[in-house]
Every structure is written in C-alpha cells, then in structure tokens.
Amino acid sequence: MLVKIIQPEIIELIEKRDFATLKEVVADWQPVEIADLIVDLPTVQDQIILLRLLPQATSAAVFEYLALDIQKSLLKSLGNQDVATILNGMSPDDRTALLEELPAKMTKLALSLLSTEERQVAVSLLGYPEHSVGRLMTPEFIATTPSWTVQQVLDFVRENGKDSETLNVLYVVDEKGRLIDDIRIREFLVAPLNHLVRDLMDDSFVHLLVDDDREKALGVFKKYDRTVLPVTDNGGILIGIVTVDDMLDVAEKEATEDIQKIGAVESLDEPYSTIPLLSMIKKRAGWLSILFIGEMFTASAMGFFEHQINKAVVLALFVPLIISSGGNSGSQASTLVIRALSLGEIKLKDWFFVVRREFSSGLILGCILATLGFLRILIWQSISNIYGDHWLLVAVTVGFSLIGVVMWGTLMGAVLPLILRRLGFDPATSSAPFVATLVDVTGLIIYFTVAILVMRGTLL
Amino acid sequence: MLVKIIQPEIIELIEKRDFATLKEVVADWQPVEIADLIVDLPTVQDQIILLRLLPQATSAAVFEYLALDIQKSLLKSLGNQDVATILNGMSPDDRTALLEELPAKMTKLALSLLSTEERQVAVSLLGYPEHSVGRLMTPEFIATTPSWTVQQVLDFVRENGKDSETLNVLYVVDEKGRLIDDIRIREFLVAPLNHLVRDLMDDSFVHLLVDDDREKALGVFKKYDRTVLPVTDNGGILIGIVTVDDMLDVAEKEATEDIQKIGAVESLDEPYSTIPLLSMIKKRAGWLSILFIGEMFTASAMGFFEHQINKAVVLALFVPLIISSGGNSGSQASTLVIRALSLGEIKLKDWFFVVRREFSSGLILGCILATLGFLRILIWQSISNIYGDHWLLVAVTVGFSLIGVVMWGTLMGAVLPLILRRLGFDPATSSAPFVATLVDVTGLIIYFTVAILVMRGTLL
C-alpha cells in the first residue's frame, strides 16, 4: 500500500507558510493521497489553504475522497467561488451524497452555484427518493447504437470517454434511447475492428430501475458479479449507471443499520464520532423506554408470586440467573435468524425448518445449562449448607426451570423475527424488545410455576 | 431485472425427460440464469442432468454462479470426467473458494483431476493462509512493459485478453516482473495509438500484499474506490489480481461475523440453513455456558442481600426490571462502540471522548427511566395501595437505583470494548458476556445499597 512518509516535512512547510514549495511537492500526488494529507492537517484554515493551492480539476477530485463531515466543514468555510469550482467538478453521484447531507439552506446555495447544466443534473438526482438507486446514479456513461462498427465505437470512446464514470461497460440503445444491451469493453477490445456492435450483442442484460431500493441494487450486484449496472426509468430509457464502489458503502451502511437495530438502537445514520449528543440520546431513549415499559410486566409477574417469595426467599436468589439465561438464549437465536433472513439464507416459508431446529437446539442448550445450574447448587450446598434442608428441591426447580426457560427463549427468539417479517415489519428493528420482554416475563412465570409444582407441601 | 418466466414449461420438459428441447431452450441463456434454474430443480439428479447438457465452457461458468453448498453436493454426485471439465474451466479464485470448503479427501481427488498447469495454480493459491488476499486472488491478468506503444498494448489485449479476469486495468512490470504501475484501460482508449506505455505512467499505484488479511484488502478497496487491485509478493513481483466482486462477499462475511459475535454466538462460518445442528449447538453452547457461569454471581449477590429481601420482599419485585435496564443500556452502548471501532470511526486514543459522551448519555437516559419507574410506582400505588405505607421509599429507591444502574451499564458497555481491544482481543467477540455479567452483578449491588441507604430505620 502506498504511504507517503514525508509528513513531517509537509507540516514544516505549512508551519513556515511556504506554499510555493508545498504546491510543487503535491503536484504529482494522487488525489486520494492529497485527501489523506488534508485530513491530517490540524485546522480547517490549513485544509482550505492546501485545497486552494490545487489546480481546479484536482481540487474537485481530492474533495470527492474526503469524508462527508469534512466536506461539510470545508464547504462552510470556503468562498462561493471555490465552492462553485469544486461542486461543478465533482462527479454527480458523489455530489448527490454530499448535497443530501447538507442543511436545506446550504443545499439551496450550493445548487445556485452550479452551472445550468450541472444544476439540472443535480436537481433531477436529488428528486429521487432517499435510499433509491437514483440517488447513487451518475448520468455519465457511453451509449452506442447497433449499427456502429467496433472501430467507430473505439474512436468515439477515445474522443468522448474522458467524462464517463467508467469505460468498463458500454451500453447499446435503440433510436428512442431505450437500453437494449450492455457490452463489456473487453468484447470490443478482442473483436475485429470492422465488426458491428450488433454482432457483439447477446440481447440480454441486467439493469436497475431508478426507483429501486439501494438494498435491492446491492443484491443484484452480488448475484451477477458486476462492477457497474445501467439504470433505466420505468419506460426502459437508459438514464444513468451505478458503480460497485458505491455498493461497498451501501453494504456497510446496511450492515451498520442491522447491527444497531439488533443492539436496540434506532439506526444512527451518522458516525458515532460526529452525531450530536442529543440526537444520539434521542435514538437510544425511544427503545430503551419501550423496553423498560415492557419489562415493568416483570414487576407485575413478581408481585403475582410475592406470596411464594415470602415463604421461600431462596427462590428470589435465582431470579436474575433464570431470566438472563432465557434472554441470552433468545438473543442468540434471534441474531442468527435475523441475519439469515437478511442474507436470504432462509425465507418465511422455511418457518417450520427453523422451529424444528430451534426446538432441538433449545432443548439441548437448556439441558446443558440445567446441568451446570444443578452442579452449582450441589457444590455450594456441600460446602456451606447455604440452601438449607430442601436444597435438592431448589436444585430440581432451578434445573427444570432452566430447560423450560431456555427452550422458550430460543423458540421465541427464532420465531418472533419471522412473525414480524410476516406482518410487514423489519425483523431487525423490532425483535430485540419483544423477545426480551416476552422471555423475561414468561421466564418468571415458568420458574415460579415449576417451583410451586416441585415444592408444594414442603417449602411452599 | 432479468427474469425468465418460462419456469413451468422447463419443469414440464424435465418431467417429460425431453432433454433435446431443454438443451435448445437454455442455449441462449446467460450462465447466471441457468444457475438459477439449477437451484430451482427439485433433485440433485435433475441438476446433474441439466449441467451435463451444457457445452463444456458453459458448464464451468454456470457452476461458478452456484452457491458453495450446491457446488459441494453436485461434485459428490458427478463423475470424475465431469468434475475434471468443470474444475479445469473455473476461474482460479472461485475454485479456491470451493476447494477450501471441501473435506480434505475430496480436495485431494479434485486436485488430481486438474491439468498439470491448473493444479500448480490451485495448489499455490491454497498455500496462502486462510482469510488472506492470496486465497481471493486470480493469476489471470494482463501485464505490459513501459516500452510498448498503445497500439501494441491494444493488439496484445485483443489476442490475449480472453482469459483475463478483467481488462479494466492493465499492469506495467519491469524486466524482473516487479509491479511498477497500474493504468486503467480508459487511459489506453483515449490515448493516441503511437504513444508509449511509459508516457501514460504516473509511477504511482496501490497494491495488496499476498499475505494481507482480507479485511485489510476491503479497507483498501473502499478507500481508493477501485474495482480491481494488483497483488504482489514481498519482493514486489506481480503475482495476481483481486476483483471487487469478491470484496462484496468479504464485506458481507465480516458483517455477519460481527453481528453473530454481538449476539453472543461464535461466528458460524456457514449459512444457518446448511450448518449441521450439532455444529451450531457447539458454537452457541460455549458462550451460553460462559454467560451462565458469569451470571451465577448474581445468585451470590442476591444471597448476600437475602436478609434485606427477607425483611422487605417488595425489593425482590423490582430486581428483574433493574437489571434488565442495566443490561439494555449496556448493550446499546457496546453495540455502538463496537461498530464504530470496526468502521474506524473511533480509535483507542478517543477513549476519553467516548467516556465523556457515555457518561452524559447514561445520566440522561438513567433520569428518563427513573422518571418512568417513579411514575409507574406512583400510579400503581394510587390505584391499589400495592406497595404499602412505605411506597414512597420504594419509589425513591427504584428511581435512584435506575440512574446508577443505567449510568454504570452505559459506561461499562462503552469502555469494555475499548479495554478488550487494548488488550489485543476482538471487541465484538468478548464484550457481550463481560458487559452482561458485570452489569447484572453490580446492578444488584447498586440496587440493594441504595435500598439500605434509603430504607434504613424504616423497612430495613
């Protein structure tokens, strides 16, 4: 990997305000390297100085490699002239990603600084729904027609290819602009020059619709192993392309959303390091309060068995152990099922397969924990007689309760995501609280019911 | 998106055993479409019949699009002759992915069926460590030297490009085969034909080392927005390329690992739908038992306060509510911090930033839950007098305990992943059990300590 090891010299140049030398030094750097340097600079002022030293074309390319939050802070501090240069030079898909993050007022200002042509492009891309393919699209592609020769196509590319986002795939459209084929550049490169585009066509292509959800687009990229896909409107007209590098970002964002939802946080939609404290607390307080209100039922359940606790306080000692075991086995099962659903490894129609598997898993896991619990009571008792004369009843109660609670937790954890998906909810969002509450409350009921059955006539 | 809607006709052809027509029908299909059809066939026998109908080159291409588990089941049932055709025709990176999944005995057989040349390639790729770039690499690329003209390069590509995995980027090597530059095909397409490769070079390139971890490779792809990256050995010799479509799989696998670890399961490394039941139970039983043994301390903590519970059974009623609140706030915080660490949004050196944030978050979230808890007791009490004369003391105890427990849970949830990372452990793997146990046990201590302070001289 490429690493520039002249950082200290650069810092020195900036400290000495020797911008002429600095300009020379970075002249043969790659945009991504200059972007790295900008990130490392201590103040926004220095960042702006460096950015303004660059040739116009380079500054936009460098800017594209910066993270969104740095882009935002730079835009605020740059003069309108510089903002105009950068925004007009950015590729449309990266620009859309930036514009949709800006506050409405700044987006308006930014749009007003664009050239008429670029503004039309920017406004039309921003018009597509959030998380849609339209927001990821760039209209810079190469389209050919079936009647051209390979030589004509290559000449056309030589003259017009500079602006295209990618040249890996060229598209074939009919006279109305409708997409009729995609042909990889390699086909043109290995074909005789006098062949026609028509001869290379296989009349088969994969495309995205502009209103498709980005998660669907990700699935298409994965399935067909493409680096770029064409985007059409509902009439089949080719209006843009989406490249796979944007899909890596989509995959990461979707995974983050899933992870945060499983951890019972609304998806932050912003990096942990930059989201304002109050926004983050808002995202957390909602679910935490719902979980809390759900868990209040545990107090009611405990109240229902207050009489039993009063008679055998020893029962209370194992309450946290019992309900946490149910909770843990439930969260294992729901994590596995949620991820398998989201990867398409299992479908709703596989519900019976899931139930059978989790029934067996729950039974075996429950027996393992029951054994551990039983041993624990046996050992403690033989050391200290802590559980009194009826220790065996306590051990039997805890053991059987653990089997029941773990089986119940495992089954609920596996089935609830399926039910939620069936009802049209996102299984990741809503499972954790439901599973936790349901399993804790029913875990208590299972435990005390087993206790009453086992201890009737003795302790209870 | 491309969808074949002639499925019923196909099924009919197979049922009628009309393979001649079937062969004609699929003749102009894309490999990925035929792969889809194979997946939909009801029996392995039918799948094999269809696969054997295809021309040799097509069958390998179709096979590459099948999921690993289907590939495995087909290999077991195909004759050696067919296996040889398919394996020799597959691209080396996909073949490596398959071979590393096979049982050792089948891998040996498979290798023996390869041609001498392909076997050398396969054995050398399998020699790289698991999860390394070498395992993802294919040796099929195009290398040029600085002295060639653009015309020479394009002619060379036309003659030799058919086997290359991608033509999007060509590589420049020196006389010893060391990588000295990468040039995108677009540069050749837009350059005058008599220019030299040397004229297009910028002497700057990004590459991967063959022993690099796949997660590192993913980071490089994301940072530099590449669709393909060259791979060199430690001496700088160009030995292969890795394409971005493999990175989408890597991103998905890494996210799945993280998610499963957060859900306190060892990473399954196999789809939920195909992993044998006992293997899955093994992956779950380990953490579940560790969590359970950790949670046994809650029984000890409860035992320590048995005297207090005996005197005021009302205290026991809120135990599940209190510890689940600590657990939930802890899992929120640890989920956020683990994901932010894995995305590089925060680093170890930001620990103080994290502590400050989570201290404030914990305090505010704790106050919210305390208010809810207080209100709940107030309302229940005014309806039913369930908590007796000292209900206010109970409400105050629960309220203050919630503030303490939620703050403690939030702080521990945030800090433990950082500490584990600092000690060299994977924060995702080990956080959940530590946080859960620590927060539950200390939550009980906080609760009963607050109770003793508030209720001394009255209830206790």
Interface residues (C-beta under 8 A of the other chain):
Chain A: M1 L2 D28 W29 Q30 V32 Y65 L154 V157 R158 E159 G161 K162 S164 T166 L167 N168 R184 I185 R186 L189 V190 A191 D202 S204 F205 V206 H207 L208 L218 V220 F221 K222 K223 Y224 D225 R226 T227 T243 V244 D245 M247 L248 D249 A251 E252 A255 T256 D258 I259 Q260 I262 G263 A264 V265 L268 P271 Y272 S273 T274 L277 M280 I281 R284 A285 W287 L288 S289 L291 F292 I293 E295 M296 T298 A299 M302 G303 E306 I309 N310 V313 V314 A316 L317 F318 V319 P320 L321 I323 S324 S325 G327 N328 S329 S331 Q332 S334 T335 L336 V337 I338 R339 A340 L343 E345 I346 D350 F353 R357 S360 S361 I364 L365 I368 L369 L372 G373 R376 I386 A436 D440 L444
Chain B: M1 L2 D28 W29 Q30 V32 Y65 L154 V157 R158 E159 G161 K162 S164 T166 L167 N168 R184 I185 R186 L189 V190 A191 D202 D203 S204 F205 V206 H207 L208 L218 V220 F221 K222 K223 Y224 D225 R226 T227 T243 V244 D245 M247 L248 D249 A251 E252 A255 T256 D258 I259 Q260 I262 G263 A264 V265 L268 P271 Y272 S273 T274 L277 M280 I281 R284 A285 W287 L288 S289 L291 F292 I293 E295 M296 T298 A299 M302 G303 E306 I309 N310 V313 V314 A316 L317 F318 V319 P320 L321 I323 S324 S325 G327 N328 S329 S331 Q332 S334 T335 L336 V337 I338 R339 A340 L343 E345 I346 D350 F353 R357 S360 S361 I364 L365 I368 L369 L372 G373 R376 I386 A436 D440 L444
